[in-house]
Structure formats: structure tokens, C-alpha cells
Amino acid sequence: MYTEFDFGTFGQEDESRIVYIRQVSVEDLPDEVRDAAEGAAVLYAVHSADGERLALVKERNLAFALARQNDFAPVTVH
């Protein structure tokens, strides 16, 4: 499962390059996302500092890699 987000110039208008990674229960997501989760029980969300969900991925390490690939500093949120 991978939901694309165009990071493009996101985050360049402010100085915050921090994104937050958190585990999300698939059962708490909308039906269309649950269907795309392909049987996963949890996904990992990448969120901006203001809480906007930027991406959903199946693996925690992929969430961190995605953030770093786009020059963001990922931190974990519990």
C-alpha cells in the first residue's frame, strides 16, 4: 500500500522540515483505504506539522525513507 503525495514545494513556504510518523489502525480508515491496504492491520502515516496526512505506507521504515527522500526530518508520534 502506498498513497502518493506530491511533496514538490511542500514545506518550503515555512521553515519547518519536520514530519511526524505514526501508526494507524486500518479499521479506523475509510473503506476505500481499507480495501487498498491489502489485508494489513496497521499502516504508517506521514503527517505535516499542522496534522495534514501526507502519505500512508505499509512499513514504518518506508515512511521514514519517504520523508528523508523528500528532505524532511521524520519523528515518531505515539
C-alpha positions as CSV (number, residue, x, y, z in Angstrom):
1,M,0.0,0.0,0.0
2,Y,1.4,3.3,-1.0
3,T,-0.6,6.6,-1.3
4,E,1.2,9.2,-3.4
5,F,1.6,12.8,-2.3
6,D,3.3,15.4,-4.4
7,F,5.9,16.7,-1.9
8,G,7.0,19.2,-4.6
9,T,7.3,22.5,-2.8
10,F,5.5,21.4,0.3
11,G,7.3,22.7,3.4
12,Q,9.3,25.3,1.5
13,E,7.0,28.2,2.4
14,D,7.9,27.8,6.1
15,E,11.0,26.7,7.9
16,S,9.6,23.5,9.3
17,R,11.0,20.4,7.7
18,I,9.7,18.1,10.4
19,V,7.1,15.4,9.6
20,Y,5.5,13.0,12.1
21,I,5.2,9.3,11.6
22,R,2.5,7.4,13.4
23,Q,0.9,4.0,13.3
24,V,-2.7,4.0,12.1
25,S,-5.1,1.1,12.6
26,V,-6.6,0.2,9.2
27,E,-10.0,-0.4,10.8
28,D,-10.1,3.4,11.6
29,L,-9.7,4.4,8.0
30,P,-12.3,5.0,5.2
31,D,-13.5,1.9,3.3
32,E,-11.5,2.8,0.1
33,V,-8.3,2.9,2.1
34,R,-9.1,-0.3,3.9
35,D,-9.6,-2.0,0.6
36,A,-6.3,-0.8,-0.7
37,A,-4.5,-1.9,2.5
38,E,-4.5,-5.5,1.1
39,G,-5.0,-7.2,4.4
40,A,-2.7,-5.1,6.6
41,A,-3.9,-4.4,10.1
42,V,-1.8,-1.2,10.5
43,L,-0.4,1.4,8.2
44,Y,2.1,4.2,8.9
45,A,1.0,7.8,8.2
46,V,3.3,10.7,7.5
47,H,1.9,14.0,8.8
48,S,2.9,17.6,8.4
49,A,3.4,19.7,11.5
50,D,-0.1,21.0,11.2
51,G,-1.6,17.5,11.1
52,E,-2.2,17.1,7.4
53,R,-1.8,13.5,6.3
54,L,0.7,13.4,3.5
55,A,1.2,9.7,2.9
56,L,0.1,6.2,4.1
57,V,2.5,3.3,3.7
58,K,2.6,-0.3,4.9
59,E,6.0,-0.3,6.6
60,R,7.4,2.0,9.2
61,N,10.9,2.1,7.6
62,L,9.3,3.1,4.3
63,A,7.6,6.1,6.0
64,F,10.9,7.3,7.3
65,A,12.6,6.7,4.0
66,L,9.9,8.6,2.1
67,A,10.3,11.6,4.5
68,R,14.1,11.6,4.2
69,Q,13.9,11.2,0.4
70,N,12.0,14.4,0.3
71,D,14.4,16.3,2.7
72,F,12.1,16.1,5.7
73,A,13.2,15.2,9.2
74,P,10.8,12.4,10.4
75,V,10.0,11.9,14.1
76,T,7.8,9.3,15.7
77,V,4.4,10.2,17.3
78,H,2.8,7.7,19.7
